[in-house]
Amino acid sequence: MATIQIRNIPEDDYEALRTAAKAEGKSLQSYMQEQASVMARRAKKRAAVEAVQEVWERTPGGGLSRDEIVTEVRAMRGE
């Protein structure tokens, strides 16, 4: 598993994160791991949408079949 270290977080942001973690009954580390996973899922979804849009734009008439979309998304995922 990878490690991320973040420096120079403004104190008020740190306190907001610490408070949010406490409100959920989690350590700050656990809370931030969860938030990093949420951010990663959003980035993956955004990349998938962009891949589909790219295929859509280069397809004459703009129409894609379900199979073409699935193929492109799988290719983007490396499947």
Backbone as a printed PyTorch tensor [residue, N CA C, xyz], in Angstrom:
tensor([[[  0.8450,  -1.1790,   0.0000],
         [  0.0000,   0.0000,   0.0000],
         [  0.8900,   1.2430,   0.0000]],

        [[  0.5000,   2.2370,  -0.7420],
         [  1.2820,   3.4690,  -0.8730],
         [  1.0940,   4.3800,   0.3360]],

        [[  2.0300,   5.2880,   0.5030],
         [  1.9730,   6.2700,   1.5790],
         [  1.9770,   7.6610,   0.9610]],

        [[  1.1290,   8.5300,   1.4990],
         [  1.0840,   9.9250,   1.0510],
         [  1.3460,  10.8070,   2.2600]],

        [[  2.2250,  11.7760,   2.0810],
         [  2.4860,  12.7390,   3.1410],
         [  2.1440,  14.1200,   2.5910]],

        [[  1.3410,  14.8530,   3.3310],
         [  0.9320,  16.1890,   2.8870],
         [  1.4820,  17.2110,   3.8870]],

        [[  2.1450,  18.1920,   3.3590],
         [  2.7430,  19.2270,   4.2160],
         [  2.0060,  20.5530,   4.0140]],

        [[  2.1940,  21.4190,   4.9630],
         [  1.7290,  22.8020,   4.8880],
         [  0.2210,  22.9310,   4.7320]],

        [[ -0.5250,  22.1200,   5.4700],
         [ -1.9810,  22.2400,   5.5120],
         [ -2.3170,  23.4230,   6.4140]],

        [[ -3.1310,  24.3590,   5.9530],
         [ -3.5190,  25.4650,   6.8290],
         [ -4.1740,  24.9200,   8.1130]],

        [[ -3.8700,  25.5510,   9.2060],
         [ -4.3340,  25.0850,  10.5130],
         [ -5.8480,  24.9450,  10.5800]],

        [[ -6.5800,  25.8900,  10.0020],
         [ -8.0400,  25.7970,  10.0550],
         [ -8.5610,  24.6140,   9.2220]],

        [[ -7.8860,  24.2950,   8.1180],
         [ -8.2640,  23.1220,   7.3300],
         [ -7.9750,  21.8400,   8.1160]],

        [[ -6.8210,  21.8020,   8.7560],
         [ -6.4670,  20.6470,   9.5780],
         [ -7.5100,  20.4330,  10.6730]],

        [[ -7.8770,  21.4880,  11.3320],
         [ -8.8700,  21.3780,  12.4120],
         [-10.2200,  20.9180,  11.8830]],

        [[-10.6040,  21.4050,  10.7010],
         [-11.8750,  20.9780,  10.1060],
         [-11.8440,  19.4810,   9.8090]],

        [[-10.7340,  18.9890,   9.2910],
         [-10.6010,  17.5600,   9.0020],
         [-10.5800,  16.7400,  10.2850]],

        [[ -9.8490,  17.2190,  11.2730],
         [ -9.7830,  16.5240,  12.5590],
         [-11.1600,  16.4430,  13.1990]],

        [[-11.9150,  17.5310,  13.1290],
         [-13.2670,  17.5710,  13.6860],
         [-14.1980,  16.6230,  12.9310]],

        [[-14.0830,  16.5970,  11.6130],
         [-14.9170,  15.6990,  10.8120],
         [-14.6130,  14.2410,  11.1430]],

        [[-13.3310,  13.9200,  11.3010],
         [-12.9440,  12.5540,  11.6550],
         [-13.5060,  12.1810,  13.0190]],

        [[-13.3750,  13.0750,  13.9520],
         [-13.8810,  12.8270,  15.3080],
         [-15.3950,  12.6230,  15.2930]],

        [[-16.0960,  13.4190,  14.4970],
         [-17.5550,  13.3110,  14.4140],
         [-17.9840,  11.9410,  13.8800]],

        [[-17.1380,  11.3190,  13.0740],
         [-17.4350,   9.9940,  12.5360],
         [-16.8250,   8.8830,  13.3770]],

        [[-16.2070,   9.2660,  14.4890],
         [-15.6190,   8.2730,  15.3820],
         [-14.3860,   7.6050,  14.8020]],

        [[-13.6420,   8.3410,  13.9890],
         [-12.4620,   7.7870,  13.3150],
         [-11.2280,   8.5860,  13.6790]],

        [[-10.0800,   7.9300,  13.5170],
         [ -8.8230,   8.6610,  13.6330],
         [ -8.6890,   9.5410,  12.3900]],

        [[ -7.8560,  10.5440,  12.4980],
         [ -7.6330,  11.4080,  11.3320],
         [ -7.0420,  10.5940,  10.1840]],

        [[ -6.1340,   9.6780,  10.4930],
         [ -5.5330,   8.8460,   9.4500],
         [ -6.5920,   8.0040,   8.7510]],

        [[ -7.4550,   7.3650,   9.5040],
         [ -8.5120,   6.5350,   8.9250],
         [ -9.4570,   7.3850,   8.0740]],

        [[ -9.8120,   8.5300,   8.5830],
         [-10.7030,   9.4410,   7.8570],
         [-10.0690,   9.8740,   6.5430]],

        [[ -8.7900,  10.2290,   6.5800],
         [ -8.1150,  10.6920,   5.3760],
         [ -7.9220,   9.5600,   4.3700]],

        [[ -7.6930,   8.3260,   4.8360],
         [ -7.6140,   7.1880,   3.9180],
         [ -8.9300,   7.0410,   3.1710]],

        [[-10.0220,   7.1540,   3.9080],
         [-11.3530,   7.0470,   3.3000],
         [-11.5780,   8.1650,   2.2850]],

        [[-11.2100,   9.3800,   2.6510],
         [-11.3950,  10.5250,   1.7490],
         [-10.5270,  10.3940,   0.5040]],

        [[ -9.3110,   9.8750,   0.6550],
         [ -8.4330,   9.6680,  -0.5050],
         [ -9.0490,   8.6410,  -1.4550]],

        [[ -9.6680,   7.6070,  -0.9050],
         [-10.3310,   6.6040,  -1.7440],
         [-11.5100,   7.2090,  -2.4960]],

        [[-12.2630,   8.0640,  -1.8240],
         [-13.3920,   8.7480,  -2.4730],
         [-12.8700,   9.6050,  -3.6280]],

        [[-11.7920,  10.3280,  -3.3920],
         [-11.2170,  11.1740,  -4.4340],
         [-10.7190,  10.3360,  -5.6050]],

        [[-10.1070,   9.1970,  -5.3160],
         [ -9.5990,   8.3220,  -6.3770],
         [-10.7450,   7.7750,  -7.2210]],

        [[-11.8480,   7.3750,  -6.5800],
         [-13.0040,   6.8750,  -7.3370],
         [-13.5660,   7.9630,  -8.2410]],

        [[-13.6320,   9.1790,  -7.7480],
         [-14.1140,  10.2930,  -8.5810],
         [-13.2050,  10.5090,  -9.7820]],

        [[-11.9020,  10.4380,  -9.5520],
         [-10.9410,  10.6270, -10.6500],
         [-11.1000,   9.5260, -11.6960]],

        [[-11.3060,   8.2810, -11.2510],
         [-11.5010,   7.1680, -12.1870],
         [-12.7850,   7.3550, -12.9900]],

        [[-13.8490,   7.7900, -12.3310],
         [-15.1190,   8.0180, -13.0320],
         [-14.9680,   9.1370, -14.0570]],

        [[-14.2780,  10.2000, -13.6650],
         [-14.0610,  11.3310, -14.5680],
         [-13.2700,  10.8670, -15.7950]],

        [[-12.2450,  10.0340, -15.5790],
         [-11.4450,   9.5180, -16.6940],
         [-12.2980,   8.6390, -17.6100]],

        [[-13.1840,   7.8430, -17.0340],
         [-14.0590,   6.9830, -17.8470],
         [-14.9900,   7.8310, -18.6990]],

        [[-15.5560,   8.8610, -18.1140],
         [-16.4580,   9.7440, -18.8630],
         [-15.6910,  10.4360, -19.9850]],

        [[-14.4920,  10.8980, -19.6990],
         [-13.6880,  11.5520, -20.7310],
         [-13.3470,  10.5860, -21.8620]],

        [[-13.0620,   9.3260, -21.5280],
         [-12.7520,   8.3280, -22.5530],
         [-13.9600,   8.0850, -23.4480]],

        [[-15.1250,   7.9920, -22.8480],
         [-16.3460,   7.7860, -23.6360],
         [-16.6160,   9.0100, -24.5050]],

        [[-16.4340,  10.2030, -23.9530],
         [-16.6450,  11.4230, -24.7390],
         [-15.6900,  11.4920, -25.9250]],

        [[-14.4440,  11.0800, -25.6910],
         [-13.4640,  11.0950, -26.7810],
         [-13.8850,  10.1640, -27.9110]],

        [[-14.3320,   8.9710, -27.5630],
         [-14.7970,   8.0310, -28.5780],
         [-16.0280,   8.5840, -29.2730]],

        [[-16.9120,   9.1550, -28.5080],
         [-18.1500,   9.7250, -29.0540],
         [-17.8150,  10.7770, -30.1110]],

        [[-16.8550,  11.6400, -29.7930],
         [-16.4900,  12.7300, -30.6930],
         [-15.8360,  12.2380, -31.9800]],

        [[-15.1340,  11.1340, -31.9220],
         [-14.4650,  10.6530, -33.1370],
         [-15.2940,   9.6290, -33.9100]],

        [[-16.4880,   9.3380, -33.4210],
         [-17.3710,   8.3960, -34.0970],
         [-18.2930,   9.1640, -35.0300]],

        [[-18.2720,   8.8410, -36.3220],
         [-19.1560,   9.5320, -37.2680],
         [-20.6170,   9.4330, -36.8250]],

        [[-21.2860,  10.5420, -36.8530],
         [-22.6930,  10.5630, -36.4500],
         [-22.8870,  10.6010, -34.9450]],

        [[-21.8130,  10.4520, -34.1940],
         [-21.8960,  10.5500, -32.7330],
         [-22.5380,   9.3690, -32.0470]],

        [[-22.9850,   8.3680, -32.7890],
         [-23.6670,   7.2440, -32.1680],
         [-22.7250,   6.1160, -31.8050]],

        [[-22.8330,   5.6250, -30.5940],
         [-22.0470,   4.4870, -30.1540],
         [-22.9830,   3.3820, -29.7110]],

        [[-22.5820,   2.1710, -29.9970],
         [-23.3650,   1.0540, -29.4930],
         [-22.9510,   0.7830, -28.0470]],

        [[-23.7660,   0.0570, -27.3550],
         [-23.4590,  -0.3210, -25.9760],
         [-22.1290,  -1.0710, -25.9360]],

        [[-21.9360,  -1.9780, -26.8880],
         [-20.7030,  -2.7680, -26.9300],
         [-19.4650,  -1.8910, -27.1370]],

        [[-19.5780,  -0.8770, -27.9760],
         [-18.4540,   0.0290, -28.1930],
         [-18.1090,   0.7930, -26.9150]],

        [[-19.1250,   1.2350, -26.2120],
         [-18.8980,   1.9600, -24.9520],
         [-18.2260,   1.0430, -23.9410]],

        [[-18.7540,  -0.1570, -23.7910],
         [-18.1900,  -1.1100, -22.8340],
         [-16.7440,  -1.4290, -23.1930]],

        [[-16.4600,  -1.6370, -24.4590],
         [-15.1090,  -1.9300, -24.9130],
         [-14.1520,  -0.7940, -24.5760]],

        [[-14.5570,   0.4290, -24.8350],
         [-13.7120,   1.5840, -24.5630],
         [-13.4760,   1.7620, -23.0640]],

        [[-14.5160,   1.6020, -22.2540],
         [-14.3550,   1.7500, -20.7960],
         [-13.4160,   0.6550, -20.2690]],

        [[-13.5880,  -0.5680, -20.7430],
         [-12.7060,  -1.6600, -20.3150],
         [-11.2620,  -1.3950, -20.7360]],

        [[-11.0650,  -0.8760, -21.9320],
         [ -9.7230,  -0.5520, -22.4010],
         [ -9.0880,   0.5180, -21.5230]],

        [[ -9.8930,   1.5240, -21.1500],
         [ -9.3910,   2.5830, -20.2880],
         [ -9.0060,   2.0290, -18.9130]],

        [[ -9.7360,   1.0430, -18.4310],
         [ -9.4480,   0.4180, -17.1330],
         [ -8.2880,  -0.5660, -17.2200]],

        [[ -7.8890,  -0.9230, -18.4290],
         [ -6.8150,  -1.8830, -18.6010],
         [ -7.2820,  -3.3260, -18.4930]],

        [[ -8.5680,  -3.5490, -18.7480],
         [ -9.1140,  -4.8990, -18.6510],
         [ -8.9790,  -5.6410, -19.9560]]])
